[in-house]
């Protein structure tokens, strides 16, 4: 996952940025104070959703300490023969780079406290997108760095599958000119599809 910071290359109008900032605090509190017994339910549903896709190369996420631990999804996909990729956070203003991960690969320290596999770079066909918050129109709220929006704009044909707990849902995510809606959002309770 990536830590927040703003980019001068892409920015929301001030009113949208302020609304997102307020929602982000609310949604992060829901994430940090979650019932962690729900994490395995979400991981199972997320694994099933990703394995139902035709994608062979799937970008996953290595969690930060306060986030949902989705490493079981990485293992489930690898066990099913899919190529698992994990993001490497590049300098500000650039899309994510994805490196091949295997259960026995060496993990290196990345930017913002992330871990990155010491594997080759590949382009994903599906991307697992972490959410701070979401709404029922497929809009997502991230940490504010814009990495996933930049990445999704460079991979328009990739399936973008967001994941979050149901408690992170809000009525409306304000959107700016660079926000990209998701094709699917998975929670521990349901799968929401947007086409």
N, C-alpha and C positions, 0 to 999 in steps of 0.2 A: 504494500500500500504506500501511498505517498503522503507527505505532510503538506499542509497548505502554504501557499505563497502566491501572491498575485503576479500576473505577467502583464507588462505594458503592451504586449502584442495583441492580447485579447482581453477585453474587459466589458463588464456589464454596465448598463446605465446606472447612475448612482442609486436610484430608487430600488432597482432590482437587486443590486449588490447589498443594500441595507436589509431588504426583506430576506434575502438568502442568509445573511449573517445571523439574523434573529432565529430563523428556522433551524439553522445549523446547530446553534447552541441547544435548542430544544431536542433535536433528533440525536445529537451526540450524547446527551444525558440519558435518553432512552436506550441507546446502544450500551453505554457503560454500566447502566443499572439493570441490565436485562437479566432474566432468569436463564442462566447458562445451561440449564437442563434442556432448553429448546434448541441449542446449537446442533446436536446430533440429528434432530428432526429436519432442520433446514439443510444440513449436509446431505442427508439421504434424498430429499426431494430435489436438491440441486444436482446431485450426481445423476439421478434418473432423468432429469430434464436435459442435461448435457449429453448423456449417452443416447438419448432419443434423436439427437441431431446427426446429420450425415458428416459433420466436421471430423476430420482426423487429427488436426492440429488445434488444440484448445488452450487458450491463454487463461491461466488461473491466477490466484493471488496467494502470496505468503503473508500471513497476518502480522500486524503489529500487536503488542501485548493487550490492548484494550478492545481489539476487534474480535469478530466471530472467528473461531479457529476452523478454517475451511481446508486444512491440510488433509483431512480424510477424503475430500473430493479429489485432490491431486492423486492420492494413492488409488482410489477407485477407478479413475480414468486411466491411469498407467496400467493397472491390473487388467483392464479391458482392452489394452492394446492401443490406446490413443496416445498421441504425442502431446505431452504436457509442457506448456511454456509458462515461464514466470517473467513478470516485467522487470526491466531495469530502468530506473528513473534517470533520464538524461538531463542536461542543463535546461534551465528555464526556457520555455517557448518552443520546445520540441516534443514530438509524440514519444510515447513509450517505445522501448525496444524489448523484444521478447526472446528469451533464451531457453533452450531445451533443459528441462528438469527430469531427472529420474530419481527413484527412491534412494539410490546410493551415490548420487552426485555430490560434489563438493559445493558448499554454499559459501559465498563471499559476502562481506559487508558491503551494503549499498548505501545510497544517499538516504538521509532522513531516518536512519535506523532500520532500513529494510535489509532483506537478505536476497542475494541474486545467485542463481546457479552458474557454475563455471562451464557453461555449455554453448553450443553454436547458436547463432541468431537465425530464427525462422519467422515467417509471417503466419499469424493465426487465421483460422477459418471461423472460429468462434471465440468470443471474448467474455469472460466472466467479469462483471463490472461491480465493484463494491459500492454500496450506497450508504450515505449518511441518512438520507430521507428519500421518499418517493411519493408519487401520487398515482391515481388510477388512469392517467392518460399516458403513462410511460415516461414521465419526466423524472429526472433524478437530481438529487442534491449530493454533490461530492464535498471534498475537503476545501475546494476553492482554488486549487492550483491549475485547473484546466487540462490536466494531462490526459484524462480519458476522453474529453471532448475533442482535443486535438488528434488523439489516436483514432477515435471512431470516424473522424472526418477523412482520415487517410485510408481507412479500410471500410468503405461504404457497403461492401457485400458481405462482410462478416456478421454473423449472428451476435448481437449484443445482449447478453443475458445478465440482468442485474440481480442482486440478491440482498436481502435485508430481513429483519424480523418484522412481523406485522405491526409491532409497536412503533416502528419508524415511519409508518405511513402518515401523511398529512393530507389535508383536503386539497391543497393546491401548491405546487412548486412554481414560483415565479421563474420565467425563462428569459434569457438574453439571446442576442444574435448568434452566439457560438454554442449554445446548448443543443445536444443531440438526444432525441428520445430513444428509448430502448425498444427492442423487439419483444422482450419478455422480462418479467420480474418474478422471481421466485421467493416466497416466504415459507415459514414453517407450516403455514396453513393452506397455501394455494399457489397456483401458477397463473399469472396474468399475461395474456398475449396481446400484442399491439401490432397491427399490420397496416 
